Amino acid sequence: MKTKTRPTLFSELGRRDLRTLLHPQKAIDRILTAAVRSTRADCGSFILINPNSGYLDIEASHGLSERAKRVKLRPGQGITGWVATTGKPLRTGDVRQEKRYVAISAKVRSEMAVPVEMRGQVVGLLNVDSTKVDAFSETDEARLVDMASEAAKWLELAWEIDQLRLKGRQLASLVNIAQMIISETNLDEILEQINVQTFRLMKTRVSSVFLLNEDGTELILRACHGGTKLYREKPNLSTEDSLLGSVVKRGKPIAVVDVGEEKRYVQSDIARKESLVSMLAVPLTFGEKTIGVLAIYTQQRHRFSNDEIKLLSTLADLSAVAIEKGRLLARVVDMEEKLRASERLSALGLLAAEIAHEIRNPLTVVQMLFHALVETLEMDETSKRDAELIGEKMRQMNRILDQVLSFARSSEPIKQPVYATQLIDDVFLLTRHKLQQQGIEVRSVVADGLPPLRADRSQIEQVLLNLILNAAQAMPSGGMLRLSATLEEIDRVPYIALAIRDNGSGMSAKQVEALFAPFLTTKDSGTGIGLAIVQKIMENHQAKVQVESKVGQGTKFKLLFPVNDPDETRGH
């Protein structure tokens, strides 16, 4: 006599459907269909415990109404919640007599739920319902338990295969992304590609790249994908006080389930308006230096897995290499441009010197003859004014020739200790009358205990005179001129900073960018050589010039002289 065995999931599905078990969603649908058919239930559901939200999510249903599908219970709520918490099956002959039952359909009378366990942990439930009282027997319960046990094995296998498929797609995507990013040479294009590819690979709401400013105090949003204008124009983030700043300081990823509940997240208003909930941020690190942060946001609460963190970190490593490559190429192009400009300037300087000498000799003769002629002639008032104008224009030509020759000579500075207080006083003494005539108020501040700067006094006076006269020309109707001397530290290097600030007409960003190009002038008159001479003198002193200017808000020049003179350091 043959022993009657309970139907298994294998026998319920049939051999031809087994391939569907290797796809998670299809496997869940087939398992539920087999369970409902095997127990002769009227409806049923396959429920998984969401590790991010904690809710019991209905992954597949059979015969449930749309309203019932939307019901979300937590572990401990209802019959399914009790099973999820205890890990024990529960069969109820009449749900009206069961206090734990949460009604989702008025027609349901019997319910049976069994846990789906993987490696000793409940990950979901198989649940079937009937409109009849006492519809399910002990045999049905045992059958459903067996099917849930088999389902767990097949589902675990399907998930593992699906993970392998996903990792394969991710690996292929990373290879494509690496090729795409590395092939780009323009930094802006590189940043755009990083965001687009991250957005696609991680399937997020927003992807964004933040880069550190020069002194490492702020993170600047350089590019994003998925955000609105509000997000793109968000203020810079302090590395000291912001959550993304802690990614830079720690050099490690940070994952937040809900940025609205995170106290250190300083831009929660923007996040709320942009529907940004969960965040994962990883450092952009090149060598041992963190250069920025790659951050992604989801629209729903999401607990990022270790695999997701590793994936974004790998993408960040590729991105950091691409960013540094883009920066390096930009510097190479810039150096090539400077080299070509230097070569042109060198040739131009020689040509200018030759031309200046050729012009100066006949001009000197013309001036001598002109003055002699003027002294011997009797002229009316109109002729005198014309003669004075001619004389002034010849003197102006001489001054232009002096500037051209000075620019071409590139004399090396003779350095000596120069005290800022005396330097400023002497320069203001030379320009006092002109500034007073224009109604320009002068204020100067020199920090106490300032050490002397090592410089060629006459050359630095020339620099300050150039900048003060330029400031005066920018304030034809009067204004305020401020000059200060302070001690500053940049990248742990101490500098003596001389600053000249005016509240004149100011300049555009484009004008500032080309400010030191020879023969470029932003004024109605002048040769455009003055600031080129300023830069050349500062370079000869191994010093720096910084410019800040906005149209209508004035201009600030800052001259930075290293406290420890590079020439003396090399000499020792």
Steps between C-alpha positions, in 0.01 A plus 500: 500500500645839398542776761316818406730802517406864525536702178826691487570836338693309234200282417254792522693709250601231259833468326425754227450783757820436697699747293276779627622424853838645405344849469397643842174674404388221269591249771287684757203513259526127417546397865191696607290357214604147599420569868150634426423211267637239739296624800190584292507855638297788360788752526854524625813709522877461512640750749860612552636695797648827372838547675495876430149595616427205730155453338355175366488563126265300278728390214235288321127444549226274367136609523564800727323832443704812420416635846629185667825518301570847640471392864839511676554327833803489725634185666267430796189642328227259387537129437780549245681737737481242781644229273779736385594571863475147643609298197209256564213407265147608594171353371174674590166329433293813562672840486204656683608313812870597460604819687824526305323519165509833313206505261588581141198330340149446642468171309797322657414237764805274517869597481822308509853645503838327518848654526757494219840459667853528364796399716288514814353845431143579397515695171134469398172314520264290292142597579173351368137598574159342445142625513401176682527426873755230590611483138855378576600173664816389680599330175465831316715668763768231475489526121536879514792471746678259266438727204630802695815306590559407135409851390768642732766281336393590149460867586843517663650339190306740275618801702862382485474450124332838468782657704753338266309640202493841667871489583572399141301797371667728755846377403423556131362844587809587706726402209294714262492785749876480554563512126256786454629707792868439436462581129367849583753781527285801594440519876140624468419214261664252738287623792185482286577142394569396860156620607311358203660156534460494879134598463440212260705237680370570851142585387473804728300822518805730491871447442746781577872574513642743756863618475708669769598863456868598500539532876286192576245689711196456274340244272374650174231328294669470162249278316178308564245287315134480595481813717304815424634856485442528876739211564758612244519848656528381862761679716848357551543260792749555780732203555489571874125516560332289230426129464680482164792682661537209744540269198802708400644515853452129573574381148221241533148455352190616687153351446187672639156336488316835530686832468197678649568323830877561496603801714833547321328535160497878459285537187188306604266763347650444155486122551131518590412716198702269271342182650840370611479241778791255530859598423824318432819707475851366431832687486674576171856403586808523281808350658471596867322830433122546510396741224122491539185291555272294274146499646176330393144538631189280479139616499386236753654374823774257412762320705809477280660157492873432528500406130350838407757683713783301341361564152474878550847505661644322195330752274639782716854362467467496121352849508781640717759374250304655213460833684871523579580406142271777377661748738848391395415539131354843572822600676708363212294699250528807723878458528528459123300819453719682753814368332379616161399834652841526668674431171284759326564750778873436486506565127264791543719644777810493280308652210344761729840596643648539151205705379502713817869580456447578131210733583662665804799643312305689231235593760769661717621700200143604412439613861818709507423665165137555597587673829763712326249597232231585756740730687586696185148541362238750605163322519145600574297327775364230269847414369638487856229252603582290193871511583433398863286210378776385261757522781277298737446230238875470440555462877227234504682317219818509712314351797366220280852427378623490863233243587578286195872502580434428866282202407758367255797531739369258770755618756567263792394638841763604757332376818528662839277520811205730431251595772139524386420811708777707343425366153132594520575844644749577221265387223209704638730801526568472126132467409346726767432800280340302218275306737394817682419676172268213403328495838627154588513419871796285607513255788789271591542227762824318580494204738715525815823305512512447124845375391678679213456360152805420286459707186646755262354817651490704178334219304232440765437874515446487123250214549305690767505822297359314197219346705414822687489705178284232337267515801483878468406471131221257601357769736493819286230653723664412829468203730680298765848350463615252766849361534591238761792283602435175689650158563314215324549125482420308180551123497705539820736748332519848664472805273513877550189623318479856362141572389372794290121530487286758318124542467515606136342363183643148536555243225324198353631145551620498138697822551658365819602180323694694233611780731876444486525455123734770361340780296154414633333793674159543661536879499425759234866605494829329583735244350380191682857416606476608866344180640726280287794678666337443842474127435855481367643673808300272732619188314862620534438521877348145509184673624133471400229737380132431576212699352136525611262723307133537417341747262373799697648376830868585467826306481744352749863415420694290749880472481632193685867493598631180665636568849778247438670633189540215243828648375651490850368147558665378180821678597524300823 
